[in-house]
Amino acid sequence: MREYMFNEIEKNLQNTWNEKKIFETKNKVEGKENYYVLEMLPFPSGKLHMGHVRNYTIGDVIARYKTMKGYNVLHPMGWDSFGLPAENAAIQNGAHPATWTVKNIEYMKDQLKMLGFSYDWDREIASYKPDYYKWNQWIFKKMYENDLVYRKKSTVNWCPKCDTVLANEQVEDGKCWRHGDTDVTQKDLTQWFFKITEYADELLKGHEEIKKGWPEKVITMQKNWIGKSFGTEIAFNLEGSEEKLPMFTTRIDTLFGVTYCVIAPEHPMVAEILGEKPEIKDAVDAMKNEDMIARTAEGKEKNGVFTGRYLINPVNGEKVELWIADYVLMNYGTGAVMAVPAHDERDFAFAKKYDLPMKVVINPIEKKTKKEIKIEVKEMENAFIGKGIMTNSDKFDGISSKEALTKMAEHVEELGFGERTVKYRLKDWGVSRQRYWGTPIPAIYCDKCGIVMESDENLPVKLPMDIKFSGNGNPLETSEEFKNATCPTCGGPAKRETDTMDTFVDSSWYYLRYCDPKNTDMPIDKNIADSWSPVDQYIGGVEHAVMHLLYSRFFHKVLRDMGLLSTDEPFKRLLTQGMVLGPSYYEKSTGKYLFPNETEIKDEKSYSKTTGEELVVKVEKMSKSKNNGVDPLHIITEYGADAARLFTMFAAPPEKELEWNENGLAGSSRFLNRVWRMVVENKGYFETGSIDLEKVSKADKNVIRKLHQTIKKVTASIEDNYHFNTSIAANMELINELQDFKANILDNGETTSESKKVFTETVRTMIIMLSPFVPHITDELWAELGETGHLFQIPWPTHVEELTISDDVQIGVQVNGKLRATLDVSRTITKEELEALALAAPNVIKFTEGKTIVKKIVVPGRIVNIVVK
């Protein structure tokens, strides 16, 4: 018997697939509908991890299945290859980022090919290449011309380790998203911005189009990030001045309860205040250097300083103190807040800390009696933030706070010091980065012409090679060749922008470039874009919900408005796969993570006995820092690519976390060996030809029924929710049925021609259904079956509903309403025959003998009920 030599089989088939270019995709195939499946492109770090393997296997299973279902499938791969890690490697190792990047891409590409993924490598892109980032620059120019790009001075998140600006989304718990050991500070810089806020409302409305295909949690995260608020903007007068300070509130009903006001430490007024009160500068600087997200976190202690200034509440003329506080952000509303501590939790905590006055303007309503409950400030332990009856609010006393929201908004508009408006939490996207390894911003600064964009014929503005990587400052500043430019407008000497674009620009439209990667005239041809857009199935991590996924939606709409495509959304369906978890081992006393394979950890007790250290074992996300990662190359070498693919698809549904288990991987390997033996050991039983259903035995019928039930189940599990684990389990049940059929029928000499045909057809169909999951072994077994071609090109099987139903049916027999027997009978049994069989059943005779049968209710196919007394 030929052995299952997975390493040899997988390598040979990968070479064959590559030589034949069977995964090459045309933009249009007559008679076939286009289907675009895509996994988020990776950063070329040099090594795949098991998260990659899982993510890309999910996409590959879908791509192979849809191809077999008759679609013209686009399944590309590329590299998100700009970014700080490459630059850091250049600083540490003295290698140019391009050299480091190319080497890593080559290594990772080989790893991807070893896993048998069905990528069309002719469409491969890499964002570090000029033929790609040229179009980043072109799009930047067009956005600038359409007033969607601007430059302004602003307070930004600054990572001192990266020496660059971070978007709010790139700050996690006050730390840089790339390395959690560095505190993010605040810095004032002149930056380039994309006007994503111009599309804020459309980004929200677009959720209606995609809500059926996207996880609800992703849409919720985006809605919260965009943060649409309906409210009123009110102007408070600065005491002793004509100057007004506008504030935005969603609670205009609490206006009479304002007892102080607050501005953000970044507010333009602060500079003037510091000139008057320099003693508060240190406190203000400390607030500014706090992470913007952490500043507003629930439960965090609020800090502030009194400015010495007062404001006048326009509705009642009361004088209130003006404070600077860290819980107010400049990037929301107007950067100024009217504080109502009796009715806002943050204001309440701040007022308590600094002993500021409070005033109740809404009383709650007792649920049963519907009467007003008067609140006393001195008795308040928390702010009352609910609805109720207005009080201490002049002519609005006695009405509901809900009614007051409208009436008081109308009142301030009539008096001319307020206006109803809509605000968003979302702020414009700062795209300037002070580093080398990114797309150069195509802006030029001319003393005569001002800011101008580089001409189209000079694009791409290429990254220079004469760069010094010191680890401090922007490397592009070290290149005189790059900085010195010619103004495209007047032809005079000028200076080039040395900031590069945020790398999220690269990944915001790459899915479109895959459709038309060799176009030298435009980023993409509109007809081609429309034939593939939106992506039918997108796969990637939920951590990209408010960065990459939101930015891609913004870019898609911008490119649509430029006339480059017609659709409104980039991704029709989104699957956010769960993390891969592995066991982490660390010593309790030291907190030090250990390498399991080096310390030969058998269990917690043996380790503690040997070292004297108490060992703690946790199942956590695989990562280098926790030393719990698994090398995919080791898995492929030890078990094969198909076993790795099978385990990652079988161990858990795609959206759930997957706990790594070496025993589970070994189990996948054993199953593949069973499949292998089912074919190579039983060639003597194979017989092709049409099955005559009139001649098949009952045993044959059982196998046929199981086959069609399996086809139905496998197909439904893939189509409905990508529960590949259920699909694989159904095939495992089918092979069990085949083994029983072989042992009980074929091996016992009951080998009729029809039995052989049934066996052959079932084995053949099972191989087809397994092929999206384990393409190497199934292609090899396809040849063993005497078939030609590759399963990637074979149509997916369809079930016949009639053949999923058994010829027999089980009928319950009741006596006086209690079940006394069950009968296995033919579906075609007559009512009279069923009644006779029921009355003859021993257990029925036992309960009817000697009694009078009053009634017999016979429902063929369902039940027999006998009434006696």
N, C-alpha and C positions, 0 to 999 in steps of 0.2 A: 504493500500500500504506500502510495506517495505521501510523505509527511508534509505537514503545514509549516513551511519555512517562511514565516511572515516577512523577515527582513529582505530576503531575496525577491519574494513576490511583490512587496510594496515598492521596492526600488525599480524593478523592471517595469511595473505598470506606470509609475510616475514618468519614467523616461518615454514610454510609449505614448501616454497622453500628451506629453510635451511635444514629441515629434509630430504627432498627428494634429496638434492644435485643436483638440476637440472642444476646448472651453472658449475658443475665440467667438466673439459675439458681433453680429452685424446689427446696424441700427434699425434695420427693417427686414423682416422675413415674410414673404407672401403667405397669407393664411394663418399667421401666428400673431397673437396679442403680446405686446411687450410687457415684461415684468422686471422690475428693478429691485434687487435685494442687496443691502449694503450694511457692513459692519463699520463702526467708527474706526477711522484710520489710526494706526499706532504711531507713537514717537519711537524712532529707531534707537532704543537704548542699548541694543546689542544682543539681548536675550529675551526670548519669549518666556512668559510665566503661565501658570495654569489658568489664570483669568483670561489671557489671550486665547489659549486653546479652547476654552469653553465658549467664549464669545464667537470665535470664528467658526467653530464646529456648528453652532446653532445656525449661523448664516449659510454655511455650506449645505447642511441638510435641507434647508428651505430652497436654496438655489437648485440643488439636484432634483428635489421633488417637483418643483414647479416646471423644470425643463422636461421631466418625464410626463408631466400633465399636459404638455403641448405648448407651453409658453416660450417665447423668445426671451431668454433670461440674461440680464446684465448683472454680472457679479465681479466687480473690480477690486483692486487693492492698491494702496499707495502709502505715502510716508509724510507724516506731520513733522517735518525734519528741521524746521527752525526752532530755536528755543535756547533757554539758558543752560541746560545740561551740557550741550555741545560746547558752549563758550567756556563753561567751568572746566571742562576736560582740556580745552586748549590752554587755559591758565595753569592747570595742574601738571599737564604732561608735555606742554610745549608743542603739541600737534595742532595743526590748523583745524578749525571746526569742520570744514568740508571733508578733510581726510578722515577724521573721526566718524563723521556721518556716513560717508560712503562705505567705509569698512563695516559699520554696524548694519546698514541696509543689506549689504551682501550676505551677512551672516544670518540675519533674521529672515531674509527671503528664502534662503536654503532651508531654514527650519519650517517655514510655512509650506514649502513644497514637499517636505518629508511627511507632512500630515495629510497630503492628498487633497488640498482645497482646490475647488474648481474656479480659480481666478483667471480672468482674461488678462494675462500679463502684458499684452500689447497695449493696454490702456493705463498702465502703471504711471503714476505721477509722484513727484517729490517736491514739496513746497520750497526747498532750498535752491532749486534750479531756476535760472533766469527765465526760461521759457514758461514757467508757472508764475513766478512773482512779478513778472512784467505785467500780468493782468491784475494783480493786486493794485499796482500803481495806476494802471489805466482806470480801474473802478474808482480808486481814490480821487483821481482827477475829475471823473464824471460826477462824482458825489460833490466835490468842491464846486463845480460849475453849477450844480443844482441846489446849492446852498444847504447841503447836508453835511458839510465839513467846515469846521471853524477852529480858530485858535484863541485861547484865552488863558489868563492867569487864574489858577485855582489851587485850593488846598487838596493835596493828593495823598493817597496811601503810599508810603515809601518804605521799601525793604532795604535796609543798610547792607545786608549780605549780598543781595542781588544787585544793589546799587541802581535800582530802577523803580518805576511807578507800578503799582498794582491796582487793578480794578477792585471795586468793593467785593465782587464775587470771588476774588482771589485772596481774600483775607479770611482766615478760618480761626475763630477763637483768639483774635488779636495777633495771629501769627501768619507768616507768609505761607501760601498754600503749597509751595514747593518744598519747604523745609520747616517743620514745626518748632524749631529751636530759636527762631528769630522773631523778636517783637517788631511789629509794623509801627512806624511813626508817621507823623503828619508833616508835610513840607509844602511850601508855596512855590509852584513852578508854572511856567507858561507851557501849555500843552495843546495838542491837537485832539479834537473831539468829533465823533460821529453823532449826528442828531437822531439818535434812536427814539427820543421822545416824540418826534414828529409822527412816529408810527405807533405810539403807545396804545391809542384806542383801537387801532386795527389789529394790533397784536393780541389784545383782549378779545375782540370780536372773532378773531380767527380760531379761537379755541372751540367755537361751535362746529366748525368744519372738521376738526381733527379729534373731537372728544370721543368718538366711537372707537378710534384706533390707537389712542394714547392712554397710558396709565393715568388714572385720576389724580394720583399724588403728584405727577409731574406738572399737570395743568394747574393744580392748586398752588404748587410752589411758584410757578410763573405768575399766576394772578396776584399772589401775595407780594412778589418782588416788584411787579409793575405798580401795585398799590393805588388803584384809582379811588379817590375820595371826593365826595360832593360836600361842599361847605361854603363858607363866606369869608371873604377877605375884608378885614376891618382896619382902618387907620387910627392909631392912637397918637395923640399930640405929645411931643416932648415938652415938658414944663418950661415956660419962659422962652419958647422958641416957636417959629412957624413950621419947624421940621416935623414930619409925620413918620411914624414907624408902622408899616403895614404888617398885619399878622393874619395867618390863615387858621380857621377853626372849623371843625365839623360839628361843634357843639355851641352854636350861636345862642341856644336856649339858656346857657350858663353865663351870658355876658355880664349880668348884674353881679355875679359872684366873683369877678376878677379881683384878687387882692395883691397881686404883684405880676410883673411880666419878665420874660426871660429871652435872651438872645444867645445864639451859638457863639462859641469862642472864635469862630472864623468869620463872624458877621463884619461887614465893612465898617460899621460904627465902632467896633472894638479898638481899632487903631487910634481913633480920636479920643476915646475914653482913656486909653493907656497913657496918652499925652498928659491927661489931667491927673491920673492916678497911677503913676509908675510902680507903686508898691504892690499892685496886684498882678504885675506882668508874669512873675514866676508861676502863680496859680493858673493864669490863663494858658501859658505855654504847656503846663502839665496836662491841662484838659485837651489841648489841641493834639498832643502826642499820644493820646489814648486812641485805640482802635475804634473807628466809627461804628462798627457793628456792636462791639462790646459796650459802648457807651449807652446804648439804648436797651441793653439786655434786661429782661425781667429779673428783679431781685437784686440787681447791682446797686450799690450805694451811690447816690447822686451827689455831685460836688458842684460848688458854685461860689461866686464872689459878688458882693454888691457894688454897683458901678458908681454910686453917689448921685445918680440921676433918677428923675421921676417922670412918669407918664400920666396923662390924663385920660381916664376912661370916657370916651365920647358919649356914652349912653346916660351917664349920671354925673359926670364932672368930677368923680372921685380921683384923688391923687394916689398912685401906687408906685412902689419901688421897681426899678429896673435892675435885673440881675444878669450875670453871665453864668451859664450852667452847661455841664457836659452832656446832659440828656437831651439837649436840643441840637439838631444837625442842620448845617447850612444847606444841605442838598435835599431837604424836604420842606415844602411850603415856601415861606419867605425867610426862614432861619430865625424867626421870632415867634414867641408863643405867649398868648394870654393865659396866665396860670389861674386855675380855679381849684384850689386844693380840696375843697369840700366835695368835689365831684370828679376828681381825676386822681388815680392812684399814684402816679409819679409826682404830681404836684403836691399831693398829700404828704408823701414821704419827705420831699424836699422842704416843705413848710414846717414839718415837725422837727427836722434836723436843725433848721436855722431860725426856729421860733417866729415864723411869719404868720400873719393873721389869716383866718378862714371865714367864709361867709356862706351859709346855706341858702340856696335859691330854689331847690327842688326837694319836696318832702315825699316820701313813699306813700303808697296807698295800702291799707290793710285789706288783704284778699277777701275775707268773708264779708266784712261790713262795708267795704269800698270807701271807708273814711280815711281822711288825711292823717298821717302820723307825723307829728312835728319833731324834727331833729334838733338837738342842742349840740353846738360845736364842741363844748367841753366834754361831752359824753361820747364823741366819735372816736372809734378805734381804727376805722378804715373809711376811705372815701365812699360816698354813696353814688354809684355810677349808673343806677337804674332809672327807669321812667317814673314819673309821678306828677305831683301838682306844683305849679309855680308859686314861689313865695319870695318876699323881699325883692320883687322885680317890677315895682311901680304898677303901671296899668295892666301888666300881664299876670298879676297875681290871680290865682284861682283857676287858671286854665291848665290843661294838660301840657306837660313838657313836649309831647309830640306835636301838639298844635302850635306851641311856642316856636318850634324850629322854623316853621313857615312864617308866622306872623312877625317874629323878631327880625328875620331876614328881610322881609318887606319893609319893616320899620327903619332899619339902618340904611336901606337903599333909598327910601324916601327922604331921609335926612342928609344923604350924600356922603356918608363916611364909611359905607360898606357896599360890597357887591357879591352876589352869589357866583361861585366859580367851581371849577373842577381842578384838582391837583393830582399829581402822580408821585409815588415814591421813586419810581424809575427816574434816573438822571442820565444825561448824555454819556456816551461811552468814550472814556479817555483812552486813546490808542497809542499815545507816545510812549516809547520805551528807550531808555538810555543804555542801549547795548548794540553790539555788532551783528550778532547772528539772527537777523530778521530782515524783513522787506524794507529797503530804504524808502523813506517818505519822499515823494518826487517834488518837494517844494524847494524853491530857490528864493533867496533874499537879495534883492537888488536895491541899492541906495536910491536909484532913480525911479524904479518901477514899483518898489515895494515887494509884496509877496506874489510870486508868480509860480505856476506849475511848469515842470519840464515839458517840452514839446513831445508829441506822440512819437515822432521819428527817432527821438533819442531814448525812448524806452526800450528795454529796461534800464533804469539807473542801477548799475551793477555794484555789488559790494567790492571794495578794493582789497588787494592782497597785502599791501604794505602796512599791516596792522601790528601794533604791539599790545599784547595781552598781559597787563600788569595786575589785573584784579581790582583796580581802582578806577572809577569814572567810566565814561563812555569810550570804548576803544576807537570808534569812528573819529573821535576828536584828534587822534594821533596821526591821521592820514591827511596830509596837505593836498595830495593829489585829488582826494575825494572832496574835500571841503571847498576847494577853489573851482568855481564853475563860471559859465558864460550865461548871461541873462538871455533867455529865448525871445524876449520881447524887444529889447534895445541892443543886444549884442555886447553890452558892457560887462565888466567884471562883476561877479556876484559870489555869494556864499551858498553852499548847499546845506539843507537840513541834515543834521547828524543823528537825529532820533530815528529809530526804526519802528515799524508797526507792531502792535500787540500780535502775538502769534495766533490768537483766536480769529484774526482776519483770514489767515490761511485756510482755516478749517470751516469758515463760514459759507464757502461756496464751492468747495472742492468736489462735492458730489455731482455738480453740473459739469465740471471739467472732465470727469471720467467719461461723460457722454460724447465728448468731442475733443479728445486730448491733443490732437495734432494740428488743431486750427491755429494758423499763424496770423490770421486777420482779425479775429475777435475772440473774446473769452469762450464763447460758444455760439453755434449757429442756432437761431431761434426755432427752426423747424425740428432740429435734433433735440433741443431742450424740451420742446413740447411733447415729443414722442416718448420721452422717458420720465418726465416730471409729472406729479411728485414721485419721489422714491416710494415704491409700494411697501417695502418692509425695511425699517432701519433698526439696528441693534447696537446697544451700547449701555454704559453705566448711568444710573440715575444721578450721579454726582454732577453730571453736565446739564442738569435741568435749567439753571438760570445763567449759564455761561454759553457754552457752545450751542445748545438747542435754541435758546432765545436769540442769540446773535445770528444763527442761520436763518431763522424765520424773518428777522429784520432784513438781512441781505437779500433774501429771496424776493421780498416785496419791493426792495429798492431796484433790483435788477429787472423785475417785472415792469416797474414804472419807467425804466430806461428802454424798454422795448425788446429786451433780450429773451423774454419768455412770457407765457400767458397765465400760468397757474399762480395761485395765491399762497400756497403752503409748500414747504420743501419735502415733508415726510408724511405720507398718508397714515402709516401704522408705525408705532414705536414699541419695541420690546426692550425693557431694561432688565438685563440678566442679573441674577443674584451673585453675590461674591463667592469665591472659593475659599473655604476655611480649612485650616490645618491645625494640628496640635502644637501648642507652644509650651516649652518646658523652661521653667526658671526657678532659681533658688529663692525661697521665701525670705531669708534673712538679707540677701544682697539685692534681690530684684533683678539679677543678671540672667538674661536669656541664654539658653544653652543650645548647642547643636545636637540633636538627638542621635544622629549617626556616629558622631565622634565620642559621645559619652556613653554610647551603648545602653541607653535607658531601656530597661525592660518594664519596670513599673516603679511607682513612687516608693514603695517600701524598700526594694533592693538598693535603689540609689541612696536613700537616706541611711541605710545600714552601712553602705560602703564609704560614704563621704561625711556622714554626720550632719548633712544639710537636709532640711525638709524641702521636698520637691513639690512644686505647684504645677499642675497641668491645666491649660486652658485651650479651648478651641476658638481660634481667632482668625481674622483675615490673614491670608498668606502675605508675608512681606519679608524683605531682607533684614529689617531691623529686629524682627522677632525670630529669625532663623528657623522659620517653619515652612519655607517655600519648598516646592518640589520641582526639580529640573525636568522639563518636558523631554529633553534629549535623552535623559536616562530612561524615562518611561518608554519612549519609542524604541530604544535599543533593547530594553529588557522584555517588553511585552508586545511592541508593535504599535503603529499609528492607529490601526483599527480598534485595538483594545482600549487605547486612550480615548478615542472618539466615543466608543460605545459606553464606557464608564461615565464620562461627563454628561452624556445624554440620558443615561438610565438612572443615575443616582438621585436625581431630583428634577422637578419641572424647571424650565429655563429661568422663570422669574424668582425662584426660591434660592436660598443659600445652598451651596453644595459642600458637604463635609467630606474632605479627602479621606479615602480609606484604601490602603494598599490591598486589603483582602477583597474589597469590591473590584479593584482592578484585576486581581488574579481571577475572580469569578467571571469577569468579562472575557478574559483570555480562555477560560475553560469552555464558556458558551461557544466561542468562535471555533474551538476545536471540535465541539459537537456538530456544529453546522458543517464543518469541513468533512468530517467522517460520514455524515449523512449522505454526502454526494459521492466521495471517492470510494467508499466501501460498498456502495449499493448499485453500481453501474449495471449489474446483471438484472436488476429489476426495472431498469428504465425502458420505457416504450412510448414512442410518440404517436400522435394521432388523436382524432376526435373521440370524446367519451360518449358512448351510447347510454343515456340515462335509463333506457328501458331494460338494459342488461346488467346494470350494476347491482351488487349485493347490498345488504343492509349496512355492513361494515364500510363498504365503499361510500355509501350515502352519508354516513357519519363524518367521514373525512372531507367529502365535498362540502357538507354543511359547515364544518369547522373552518375550512378554507375561506368560504365566502363571508362567514361571520368575521374572520380575521381581516380580510380585505376591507370590510366595512368599518371595523373598529380602528384599524391603523389609519385609514384615510380620514376618518372623522377626528381622530386625536390630533392629526397634523393640521387639518383645515380649521378646526374650531378654536384651538388655543395653544397649539404647538406643545402639547403635552407628550413629548417624545418618549418619556419613560413609559407611558401607557402603550404607545405603539410598539416599543421593543418588548414589553411584557406580553403583548398579544402574540408576537412572533415566537416568543419562548414557549407559550402554551401550545402553539401550532406544532413546534418541533417535538414536544412531548407526545402529542397526538400521533404524529408520524412514527415516532419510535414504537409506540404501542401497536400501531397498525402493522408495522414491519414485523415485530416480534410475534404478534398473535395471528396474523394472516399470511403475510408473504413468506416468513421463515417456516411456517407450518405446511407449506406446499400448496396453500390455497391461492396460487398465483394465476388467476385468470388474466386474460389480456386487458380487461377493463380495470382490474385492480392495479395492474402495472401502470396503465395510463393515468389513473387517479393519483397514484403515488408520484409519478413523474411530474404531472401538472402542478401538484401541491408543492413539491420541492422547488420546482422552477419558479413558481409565483412567490414563494417565501424568499428566495434569493433576490428577486426583483425588489420586494418590499424592504429588505434589509439594506439594499445598496446605498441609499442616501446616508445611512449611518456609518456603514463599514464598506466603503467603495472598493478597496483593494481585494479583499478575500472574495467578495461577491463577483467581481469581474473575472477573477481567476476561476471560480467555480462555474461561471457562465460558460467559459471555454470548455471546462471539464464535462459539462452537459452536452457538448457538441454544438453550442450556439456560436454565432459570429457577432462581431461588433462589440460595443461597450454599453453597459447598462444605463449610462448617462443619456444614451440616445434611444432607449427602449421605452415604449409607452407604459404608463402606470396602469396596473390592473384595475378592473371595475368589478364590483360584486353584482350578482343577480339576487334580488330581494327574495324571490321565491325559494332560492336554494339555501337561504339562511334559516328557513323554517323547517322544523322537524316534521316528518310524516306522522309521527305519533304525538299524542297529547295525553296529559295526566288529568284524570277526572276525579273529583272528590265525591264520595257517597256519604250523605248524612242520614241519620235516623233521628227524627224529632229534633232537627236542628244541630245535632252533634256529629262531628266527623267520625265515621266508624271504619272507613276503608278508602283506598285510592286505587284507581284502575289505569293502567297504561294501555291505551287503545288507539286505533287508527283514527285519523281526522275524518275519514269518510264513513265512519260507523253510523248506522241508522239509529233512529230513536228507539225502535223496538229492540234492536240488538243490544244497545247500551242498557236498557231497562232490564233485560234478561241477565246480562252479566252482573249488574249491580245486585240483583236479588239473589244471585248464586254465590256472591262473595261470602266466605265463611264467617267473617266478623259481622256481616249484615244479617246473616241467618241467625246468628247468636242473639241479636237484639230484636229480631222480628218474629222468631219462632213462638208459636202459641198466642200470638197477638193478632188483632185485627188491623189490616192495612187500610187506613182511611183514605189516603191520597198518595199519589206518586207524581212528583214534579221532575221532569226530565228535560234538561237543556243541553243538547249535544255540544260538545266542545267546552262545556263549563261545569255543570254540576248535576247530581241526582239527589233529590231530597224525598225521603220516604217518611210519611206520617203514620204512626201506629197508636193503638190504645188497647 
